[in-house]
Amino acid sequence: MNTVEYAIVGLAAATLAGGLLAIVSSDSVKSALAGVILRALSSS
């Protein structure tokens, strides 16, 4: 790959990471993950 392709792939990866961070840091996802963790810990 040449330099332009590396730049495009890097920009796409950064955009995807930002989007995933926004989704995971939302309150609904945080509460859902906390519920799953608490259920897993309380079932043992």
The first five atom37 places (N, CA, C, CB, O) and aatype in JSON, in Angstrom:
{
  "aatype": [12, 2, 16, 19, 6, 18, 0, 9, 19, 7, 10, 0, 0, 0, 16, 10, 0, 7, 7, 10, 10, 0, 9, 19, 15, 15, 3, 15, 19, 11, 15, 0, 10, 0, 7, 19, 9, 10, 1, 0, 10, 15, 15, 15],
  "atom_mask": [
    [1, 1, 1, 1, 1],
    [1, 1, 1, 1, 1],
    [1, 1, 1, 1, 1],
    [1, 1, 1, 1, 1],
    [1, 1, 1, 1, 1],
    [1, 1, 1, 1, 1],
    [1, 1, 1, 1, 1],
    [1, 1, 1, 1, 1],
    [1, 1, 1, 1, 1],
    [1, 1, 1, 0, 1],
    [1, 1, 1, 1, 1],
    [1, 1, 1, 1, 1],
    [1, 1, 1, 1, 1],
    [1, 1, 1, 1, 1],
    [1, 1, 1, 1, 1],
    [1, 1, 1, 1, 1],
    [1, 1, 1, 1, 1],
    [1, 1, 1, 0, 1],
    [1, 1, 1, 0, 1],
    [1, 1, 1, 1, 1],
    [1, 1, 1, 1, 1],
    [1, 1, 1, 1, 1],
    [1, 1, 1, 1, 1],
    [1, 1, 1, 1, 1],
    [1, 1, 1, 1, 1],
    [1, 1, 1, 1, 1],
    [1, 1, 1, 1, 1],
    [1, 1, 1, 1, 1],
    [1, 1, 1, 1, 1],
    [1, 1, 1, 1, 1],
    [1, 1, 1, 1, 1],
    [1, 1, 1, 1, 1],
    [1, 1, 1, 1, 1],
    [1, 1, 1, 1, 1],
    [1, 1, 1, 0, 1],
    [1, 1, 1, 1, 1],
    [1, 1, 1, 1, 1],
    [1, 1, 1, 1, 1],
    [1, 1, 1, 1, 1],
    [1, 1, 1, 1, 1],
    [1, 1, 1, 1, 1],
    [1, 1, 1, 1, 1],
    [1, 1, 1, 1, 1],
    [1, 1, 1, 1, 1]
  ],
  "atom_positions": [
    [[0.85, -1.19, 0.0], [0.0, 0.0, 0.0], [0.89, 1.24, 0.0], [-0.97, 0.01, 1.23], [2.0, 1.24, 0.54]],
    [[0.38, 2.26, -0.6], [1.15, 3.51, -0.58], [0.66, 4.41, 0.55], [1.03, 4.25, -1.94], [-0.24, 4.03, 1.31]],
    [[1.25, 5.56, 0.67], [1.0, 6.45, 1.81], [-0.45, 6.89, 1.91], [1.89, 7.66, 1.72], [-1.0, 6.98, 3.01]],
    [[-1.07, 7.16, 0.78], [-2.47, 7.61, 0.79], [-3.37, 6.5, 1.33], [-2.93, 8.03, -0.62], [-4.3, 6.77, 2.09]],
    [[-3.1, 5.27, 0.94], [-3.93, 4.17, 1.43], [-3.75, 3.99, 2.94], [-3.57, 2.87, 0.69], [-4.72, 3.73, 3.65]],
    [[-2.52, 4.12, 3.42], [-2.29, 4.04, 4.87], [-3.05, 5.14, 5.6], [-0.79, 4.13, 5.19], [-3.62, 4.9, 6.66]],
    [[-3.06, 6.33, 5.04], [-3.77, 7.45, 5.67], [-5.28, 7.19, 5.71], [-3.48, 8.76, 4.92], [-5.93, 7.48, 6.71]],
    [[-5.82, 6.65, 4.64], [-7.26, 6.36, 4.59], [-7.62, 5.26, 5.59], [-7.67, 5.94, 3.16], [-8.62, 5.36, 6.29]],
    [[-6.81, 4.21, 5.65], [-7.07, 3.13, 6.58], [-6.95, 3.62, 8.03], [-6.1, 1.95, 6.34], [-7.74, 3.25, 8.88]],
    [[-5.96, 4.46, 8.29], [-5.8, 5.02, 9.64], [-6.97, 5.89, 10.03], [0.0, 0.0, 0.0], [-7.45, 5.82, 11.17]],
    [[-7.45, 6.7, 9.12], [-8.61, 7.55, 9.39], [-9.86, 6.71, 9.61], [-8.83, 8.53, 8.23], [-10.66, 7.01, 10.5]],
    [[-10.03, 5.68, 8.82], [-11.19, 4.8, 9.0], [-11.13, 4.08, 10.35], [-11.27, 3.76, 7.85], [-12.15, 3.95, 11.03]],
    [[-9.95, 3.64, 10.74], [-9.81, 2.95, 12.03], [-10.09, 3.91, 13.18], [-8.4, 2.36, 12.18], [-10.74, 3.53, 14.16]],
    [[-9.61, 5.14, 13.08], [-9.86, 6.12, 14.14], [-11.34, 6.47, 14.23], [-9.04, 7.38, 13.89], [-11.87, 6.64, 15.33]],
    [[-12.0, 6.57, 13.11], [-13.44, 6.86, 13.08], [-14.23, 5.71, 13.7], [-13.92, 7.12, 11.64], [-15.15, 5.93, 14.49]],
    [[-13.87, 4.49, 13.35], [-14.55, 3.33, 13.91], [-14.33, 3.25, 15.42], [-14.05, 2.04, 13.23], [-15.26, 2.97, 16.17]],
    [[-13.09, 3.49, 15.86], [-12.8, 3.45, 17.29], [-13.6, 4.53, 18.04], [-11.3, 3.64, 17.54], [-14.11, 4.28, 19.13]],
    [[-13.7, 5.71, 17.46], [-14.48, 6.78, 18.08], [-15.96, 6.42, 18.18], [0.0, 0.0, 0.0], [-16.6, 6.69, 19.19]],
    [[-16.48, 5.82, 17.14], [-17.88, 5.4, 17.16], [-18.14, 4.33, 18.19], [0.0, 0.0, 0.0], [-19.14, 4.38, 18.91]],
    [[-17.25, 3.35, 18.27], [-17.41, 2.3, 19.27], [-17.29, 2.85, 20.69], [-16.39, 1.21, 19.05], [-18.01, 2.42, 21.59]],
    [[-16.39, 3.79, 20.88], [-16.24, 4.4, 22.2], [-17.5, 5.15, 22.6], [-15.02, 5.36, 22.22], [-17.93, 5.1, 23.75]],
    [[-18.1, 5.85, 21.65], [-19.34, 6.58, 21.94], [-20.47, 5.63, 22.29], [-19.74, 7.45, 20.74], [-21.27, 5.92, 23.18]],
    [[-20.54, 4.5, 21.61], [-21.59, 3.52, 21.89], [-21.38, 2.88, 23.25], [-21.64, 2.45, 20.79], [-22.32, 2.77, 24.04]],
    [[-20.15, 2.45, 23.53], [-19.88, 1.73, 24.77], [-19.98, 2.64, 25.98], [-18.51, 1.1, 24.71], [-20.32, 2.19, 27.07]],
    [[-19.68, 3.92, 25.8], [-19.72, 4.82, 26.95], [-21.11, 5.41, 27.2], [-18.72, 5.94, 26.75], [-21.27, 6.23, 28.11]],
    [[-22.1, 5.02, 26.4], [-23.45, 5.53, 26.64], [-24.04, 4.88, 27.89], [-24.34, 5.26, 25.42], [-23.65, 3.78, 28.27]],
    [[-24.98, 5.56, 28.52], [-25.55, 5.1, 29.78], [-26.3, 3.78, 29.65], [-26.48, 6.15, 30.34], [-26.24, 2.93, 30.54]],
    [[-27.01, 3.6, 28.54], [-27.79, 2.37, 28.39], [-26.88, 1.16, 28.25], [-28.73, 2.47, 27.18], [-27.17, 0.09, 28.79]],
    [[-25.78, 1.32, 27.53], [-24.86, 0.19, 27.38], [-24.13, -0.08, 28.69], [-23.84, 0.47, 26.25], [-23.9, -1.24, 29.04]],
    [[-23.78, 0.97, 29.41], [-23.12, 0.78, 30.71], [-24.03, 0.02, 31.67], [-22.73, 2.14, 31.32], [-23.57, -0.9, 32.35]],
    [[-25.29, 0.39, 31.72], [-26.2, -0.3, 32.64], [-26.46, -1.73, 32.2], [-27.52, 0.47, 32.75], [-26.6, -2.62, 33.03]],
    [[-26.52, -1.97, 30.9], [-26.71, -3.34, 30.42], [-25.51, -4.2, 30.75], [-26.96, -3.35, 28.9], [-25.67, -5.34, 31.19]],
    [[-24.31, -3.68, 30.56], [-23.11, -4.44, 30.89], [-23.01, -4.68, 32.39], [-21.86, -3.71, 30.4], [-22.62, -5.77, 32.81]],
    [[-23.36, -3.7, 33.18], [-23.34, -3.87, 34.63], [-24.33, -4.95, 35.05], [-23.65, -2.54, 35.34], [-24.04, -5.75, 35.94]],
    [[-25.49, -4.97, 34.43], [-26.48, -6.01, 34.74], [-25.98, -7.4, 34.4], [0.0, 0.0, 0.0], [-26.19, -8.34, 35.17]],
    [[-25.34, -7.53, 33.26], [-24.8, -8.83, 32.86], [-23.72, -9.28, 33.83], [-24.25, -8.77, 31.42], [-23.69, -10.44, 34.23]],
    [[-22.84, -8.38, 34.21], [-21.76, -8.72, 35.14], [-22.31, -9.11, 36.5], [-20.79, -7.55, 35.29], [-21.88, -10.09, 37.1]],
    [[-23.29, -8.32, 37.0], [-23.86, -8.64, 38.31], [-24.6, -9.97, 38.3], [-24.81, -7.53, 38.74], [-24.52, -10.73, 39.26]],
    [[-25.31, -10.25, 37.22], [-26.0, -11.55, 37.11], [-25.0, -12.71, 37.08], [-26.88, -11.58, 35.84], [-25.22, -13.75, 37.7]],
    [[-23.89, -12.5, 36.35], [-22.89, -13.57, 36.27], [-22.24, -13.8, 37.63], [-21.81, -13.22, 35.24], [-21.96, -14.95, 37.99]],
    [[-22.01, -12.74, 38.37], [-21.36, -12.9, 39.68], [-22.32, -13.47, 40.72], [-20.82, -11.55, 40.16], [-21.9, -14.21, 41.61]],
    [[-23.6, -13.14, 40.62], [-24.54, -13.61, 41.63], [-25.01, -15.05, 41.38], [-25.75, -12.69, 41.67], [-25.56, -15.67, 42.28]],
    [[-24.8, -15.58, 40.19], [-25.26, -16.94, 39.89], [-24.31, -18.0, 40.38], [-25.46, -17.1, 38.41], [-24.65, -19.18, 40.35]],
    [[-23.13, -17.63, 40.83], [-22.16, -18.65, 41.26], [-22.25, -18.97, 42.73], [-20.77, -18.21, 40.95], [-21.5, -19.81, 43.23]]
  ]
}
